[in-house]
Amino acid sequence: MSPASPSTTPSAVADRGDPISLLAADGTLRPHADLAVPDDVAARDLYRDMVMSRRVDSEAIALQRQGELGLWPSMLGQEAAQVGAGHALRPRDVVFPTYREHGVAWCRGVDPVNLLGLFRGTTMGGWDPTANNFNLYTLVIGAQTLHAVGYAMGIVRDGDVGTGDPDRDRAVLVFLGDGSLSEGETNEAFVWAAAQSLPVVFFCQNNQWAISAPYSVQSRIPVADRAKGFGFPGVRVDGNDAVACLAATEAALESARQGNGPTLIEAFTYRRNPHTTSDDDGRYRAHAENDHWEALDPIDRLRRHLEATGQLDDAFTASVTRQETELAERLRSGCRSLPVPAAGSPFEHTFVDIPAELRTQMDQHVAFVAAGQGAES
Amino acid sequence: MTTVPIARALNQGLRDAMDADDKVLLIGEDIGRLGGVFRVTDGLQKDFGEQRVVDSPLGEAGIVGSAIGLAMAGYRPVCEIQFDGFVFPAMNQIVTQLAKYRHRSEGQITLPVVIRIPVGGGIGAIEHHSESPEAYFAHTAGLKVMSPSSAQEAYDQIGLAIRSDDPVIFLEPKRSYWLKGEVDTAATPTPADKAKIVRAGDDLTLVVWGALVPVALKVAEVCAEEGRSIEVIDMRSLSPIDDATLLASLERTGRLVVAHEASRTAGVGAEIAARMQQQAFYSLEAPILRVTGYDTPYPASRLEEDWLPGLDRILDAVDQSFDQ
């Protein structure tokens, strides 16, 4: 298969066998030789968080279409990967996302209204990374993998690895896409993490597409196989199976916390929507592909599990629907209420210690804007 | 007070900073076991251990990117980039991440990272080992740029850089690593953002930094014998630029020559000239002149002595200023 031609099958690369799945399409839990089903899977919580994440995503797309956001990178179809991984985290673990981890942000307790500012143009960030141990979104592909590595080096030097104390040991969970594996810095991060046996888990959502480039443009082998060359384990899980994603991430994070070093998790999934709202994916891929993956919807699969195990009663369904509706309303009003920063804000935030010349620039600029000479009325 | 080369003054400065704050650590290629290719970190790994003096894998993006992560985790990393010409693989992390994080986070993320880089020519080196990349960094909002010229300044400025909560690019003039000078570790440093008049004069202001400061002082000695009094200013900080010290000097002398090794076009000398022509226009007796490297890649070392701004070229510029 030529790397240049789009594929209508999920993967055109060397087959490594099926990704590990624990939750079958019919909603039953099935054991797997390589991955144990965790005890006490909080299926209702997983379901609720996946539903809320999807609603954040769909509301944001609607807001973009109304001109309230300039852009939105949708994670539709990737809810199981993000929420499954998100549920594996302990409070003191630290997350480094890309720019699409709206489901992980939800799990970490980041107010979803705060995700919108970056795409509305009111901020380049939007939340306090230390409040929920969830870093800001990074737009330069792969750059956050090195930050995650450095943070993990800090954890090692704090002595918070391998003590056996669950309130002390912690790890870093860094998200990356299939395209980012081609960036030099991502590969440097793998080198550093392996050579220093760092407590960092690399969670790659292989959603098959880097804008218009199918995964076959990036690599001839599956994502999970890339880790072996660097010297650490790679695990390939069904990215539409919330339980498998949870189990794999729990195991990898615990291994990292114990001092066994990094793991690369490949969550094999699919980007159901275009790269962002500015992308026209009809130009490079077929609708048939989307239909194939829609039939594997991660939320539907977990709902079937709830039904099969008697956890989907009317009270629960009603509470989810209520929460969803409230969330949607809050997103809409919250988006429109996001504050435009003061004209002096970029000047104040460039340095801790503002130089005299920059202060002069700031004063002149603030006066210019205040005199009504600025562009915005 | 001791008399030591700049390399040793830097070593002492790093040592004292690491003694004062457990969070200070060093990362770079060959800085541990080898003590650095210029021996600036000599002996530090033995005394502070491998966790605090890290022999890194070979990758400048990794050095700076991991330093960013370490800073997020509460550490104060001091990176070493082995040579000026090899900082470029790190430019993405420096420009898109290190310089921007405070602005991106609206002041919530502080990255007190220092990036030490040996810079400049005049050592007969091969390609990529004689660069002067200061303009890229001075032009990047969010970075501070410092360059010591003497052993005392090296000791003082590395301490200031490490204590700064802003990211600092610290440019060490490599041909001056063995330049000896007195160091008083108890002296109060000149503030980080201030230029320093290293030789007072009345007739012309000569602005330099790094390796050209000793050259400029020789220029002033020669001129003194010819009856001209040259005021030599060591910039010390290329971002921010100390306009006030330069302006006060120009208002007295009326003549300005700026000299730097870096190529002419869009160099830091151009920024200084632009600011001073605006602020000191009515005090000027002659056009502002620049003596710089040429707009070519750094030449093969057999050609570098004439290519670099040296004693003769700077004296010519001084003459030209008075001939206007």
Interface residues (C-beta under 8 A of the other chain):
Chain A: T123 M124 G125 D128 P129 T130 N135 L136 T138 V140 A143 T145 L146 H147 A148 V149 G150 Y151 A152 M153 G154 I155 V156 R157 D158 G184 E185 E188 A189 V191 W192 A195 P341 S345 P346 E348 H349 T350 F351 V352 D353 P355 A356 E357 L358
Chain B: L25 Q51 R52 V54 S56 P57 G59 A61 G62 V64 G65 S66 A67 I68 G69 L70 A71 M72 A73 G74 Y75 P77 P89 N92 Q93 T96 Q97 K100 R102 H103 R104 S105 E106 G107 Q108 I109 T110 A141 G142 K144 S164 D165 D166 D193 S239 P240 I241 D243 A244
